[in-house]
C-alpha cells in the first residue's frame, strides 16, 4: 500500500498568495501548486499535498490556525480550506493537471515542462518551467507584472533601434530569483548575461535547473545569498537591468546596496509590493538617490520602475 496524502485546496486570494506559499514552505510543505486557467487568471486555486504520516488528521486544524494570521494582516478572512485524501499513485498526476500553457503579455508563454507546445502558441517565446516548489511559477500578479514590464522594455528598445524587440546587450541581475523565471524571460528577449541569487537553497537549485534546460546560450551565474552575493557575481560591474520581485520591507532593507548591483544609467523593475506600500518605498529609495515610479498595477499589487535620480 502506497503513502497516503492530504490534499489541501483553497482560493488563492492575490493579497495572500505569496504569504501562503512562504508559510507553507516554512512549515515544510513544498508540494504546492497555484493554478488558473488562462481564460480566468483572477480565479486562482492553491493546492498542496501533505503526507499523512507527517500530518495526522488531528494536526490539520492547527495548520489552519497557523495560516489565519496571514489573512488578518490584510484585514481578510482565510478562505475555507477543503481537505481530501489521495493515494500515492494519484497525487503527482493530480498536481500536474493544475498546470496549463499560460500566455503572458504579447510574446511570452509559460509552459509546464511535461507539456507539448500548443500550435496556437508557436510564435511565442517559451519559458519552460518545472514548478516543483513554491517559487515564482508565473501565476502571482507580481511575477506577471514583472514579466510584462520586461517585455515592454524589450519592445521599447527595439523601436529605438529600428529592429525587433530585443534587450541586447543588457546585463541582468535578479535579486530573489525563485525559479529563475524573470531572468529566463530577459535572456529569451536578448539579454546578454544573467547573475541571479536567492537566499533559499531550493530556489537556487530550481533556478539552475530551469536555466540549464532552457536552451538559452548566455553567460549565467546563480548563487545562494542576498545583495552582497549578487554584487560578487557581477564582479564589480553593476547590471543594466535589476529584477527584484520580493516583499516591500525586504526591498527597503536592501536598497542602500542597490548601487552595487544596478548601474547609474540602468533600470530596475521592483515588484512584490502592494500599491499602498509604494509611497513609503519610493521615499526610502529617494533617500538612496533613486527615482521610482509606479508604472503598473494588478489588483492591489504594483510595480515600480527604478532609475538613478539626477
Residue pairs with C-beta under 8 A, 6 or more apart in sequence:
2 87
2 88
2 89
3 51
3 52
3 53
3 87
3 88
4 51
4 52
4 53
4 85
4 86
4 87
4 88
5 49
5 50
5 51
5 52
5 85
5 86
5 87
5 88
5 91
6 49
6 50
6 51
6 52
6 55
6 60
6 83
6 84
6 85
6 86
7 47
7 48
7 49
7 83
7 84
7 85
7 86
7 91
7 94
8 46
8 47
8 48
8 49
8 50
8 81
8 82
8 83
9 45
9 46
9 47
9 81
9 82
9 84
10 45
10 46
10 78
10 79
10 80
10 81
10 82
11 44
11 45
11 46
11 79
11 80
12 20
12 34
12 44
12 45
12 46
12 139
13 71
13 76
13 79
14 42
14 44
14 140
14 141
14 298
14 299
14 300
14 301
15 74
15 76
15 274
15 299
15 300
16 70
16 71
16 74
16 76
16 78
16 79
17 34
17 44
17 46
17 139
17 140
18 140
18 142
18 247
18 272
19 70
19 73
20 46
20 67
20 70
21 32
21 34
21 46
21 134
21 135
22 134
23 66
23 67
23 70
24 30
24 32
24 48
24 134
25 32
25 133
25 134
25 200
25 202
27 63
27 66
28 54
29 48
29 50
30 133
30 134
30 202
31 48
31 49
31 50
31 91
31 95
32 46
32 47
32 48
32 49
32 133
32 134
33 46
33 47
33 48
33 95
33 98
33 99
33 131
33 137
34 44
34 45
34 46
34 47
34 134
34 137
34 139
34 140
35 44
35 45
35 47
35 98
35 99
35 100
35 139
36 42
36 43
36 44
36 45
36 102
36 139
37 43
37 100
38 100
38 101
38 102
38 103
41 139
41 144
42 299
44 139
45 98
47 95
47 98
49 86
49 91
49 95
52 85
55 63
60 83
64 78
64 81
67 78
67 81
68 78
70 78
71 77
71 78
71 79
86 94
96 112
96 114
99 112
99 115
99 131
99 137
100 112
100 115
101 109
101 110
101 111
101 112
101 115
101 117
101 118
101 121
102 109
102 110
102 111
102 138
102 139
103 109
103 110
103 121
103 124
104 110
104 138
104 144
104 147
104 148
104 151
105 147
105 148
105 151
105 152
106 151
107 124
107 125
107 151
107 154
107 165
107 189
108 124
108 125
108 127
108 147
108 151
108 185
108 188
109 117
109 121
109 124
109 125
109 126
109 127
110 127
110 129
110 137
110 138
110 181
111 117
111 121
111 126
111 127
111 128
111 129
112 128
112 129
112 130
112 131
113 128
113 129
113 130
113 213
114 130
117 126
125 185
125 188
125 189
126 188
127 138
127 181
127 184
127 185
127 188
127 214
128 210
128 213
128 214
129 137
129 138
129 179
129 181
129 210
130 206
130 209
130 210
130 213
131 137
131 179
132 206
133 179
133 202
133 203
133 206
135 178
135 179
135 198
135 200
135 202
135 203
135 206
136 143
136 177
136 178
136 179
136 180
136 181
136 182
136 203
136 245
137 143
137 179
137 181
138 144
138 147
138 181
141 298
141 299
141 301
142 245
142 271
142 272
142 273
142 301
142 303
143 181
143 182
143 245
143 271
144 298
145 271
145 296
145 297
145 298
145 301
145 302
145 303
146 182
146 243
146 245
146 269
146 271
146 303
147 181
147 182
147 185
148 296
149 269
149 271
149 295
149 296
149 303
149 305
150 167
150 182
150 185
150 186
150 189
150 243
150 269
151 165
151 185
151 189
153 167
153 241
153 267
153 269
154 165
154 166
154 167
154 189
154 190
155 165
157 165
157 166
157 167
158 164
158 165
158 166
165 189
165 190
166 189
166 190
167 186
167 189
167 190
167 191
167 241
168 190
168 191
168 192
169 191
169 192
170 186
170 190
170 191
170 192
170 239
170 240
170 241
171 191
171 192
171 193
171 194
171 195
171 234
171 237
171 239
171 240
171 241
172 183
172 186
172 187
172 191
172 193
172 194
172 195
172 239
172 240
172 241
172 242
172 243
173 194
173 195
173 196
173 230
173 233
173 234
173 238
173 239
173 241
173 242
173 243
173 261
173 262
174 180
174 182
174 183
174 194
174 195
174 196
174 197
174 242
174 243
174 244
175 197
175 226
175 227
175 230
175 242
175 243
175 244
175 246
175 254
175 261
176 197
176 198
176 199
176 244
176 245
176 246
176 250
176 272
177 183
177 196
177 197
177 198
177 203
177 204
177 207
177 222
177 243
178 198
178 203
178 206
178 207
178 245
179 203
179 206
179 207
179 210
180 196
180 206
180 207
180 208
180 210
180 211
180 222
181 210
182 243
182 245
183 194
183 196
183 207
183 211
183 220
183 243
184 210
184 211
184 214
184 216
186 194
186 241
186 243
187 194
187 211
187 214
187 216
187 218
187 220
188 214
188 216
191 218
191 241
192 218
192 219
193 218
193 219
193 220
194 211
194 218
194 219
194 220
194 221
195 220
195 221
195 222
195 223
195 230
195 233
195 234
195 239
196 207
196 211
196 220
196 221
196 222
196 223
196 230
196 233
197 204
197 222
197 223
197 224
197 225
197 226
197 227
197 229
197 230
197 233
198 204
198 207
198 224
199 224
199 225
199 226
200 224
201 224
204 222
204 223
204 224
207 222
208 222
211 220
211 222
221 233
223 229
223 230
223 232
223 233
226 254
227 254
227 257
227 258
227 260
227 261
228 257
228 260
230 260
230 261
231 238
231 257
231 260
231 261
234 260
234 261
237 263
238 259
238 260
238 261
238 262
238 263
238 264
238 266
239 261
239 262
239 263
239 266
240 263
240 265
240 266
240 267
241 266
241 267
241 268
241 269
242 258
242 261
242 262
242 266
242 267
242 268
242 269
242 306
243 268
243 269
244 251
244 268
244 269
244 270
244 271
244 272
245 270
245 271
245 272
246 272
247 272
247 273
248 272
248 273
248 274
248 277
248 280
248 281
250 272
251 270
251 272
251 273
251 281
252 280
252 281
252 284
255 284
255 285
255 288
255 290
256 288
258 268
258 285
258 288
258 290
258 306
259 288
259 289
262 268
262 306
264 308
265 308
266 307
266 308
267 305
267 306
267 307
268 290
268 292
268 304
268 305
268 306
268 307
269 303
269 304
269 305
269 306
270 281
270 292
270 303
270 304
270 305
270 306
271 301
271 302
271 303
271 304
273 281
273 301
273 302
273 303
273 304
274 300
274 301
274 302
275 294
275 297
275 300
275 301
275 302
276 300
277 302
278 292
278 294
278 302
278 304
281 292
281 304
282 292
282 294
282 304
285 291
285 292
285 304
285 306
286 292
286 309
289 308
289 309
290 306
290 307
290 308
290 309
291 306
291 307
291 308
291 309
292 304
292 305
292 306
292 307
293 304
293 305
294 302
294 303
294 304
295 303
295 304
295 305
296 302
296 303
297 303
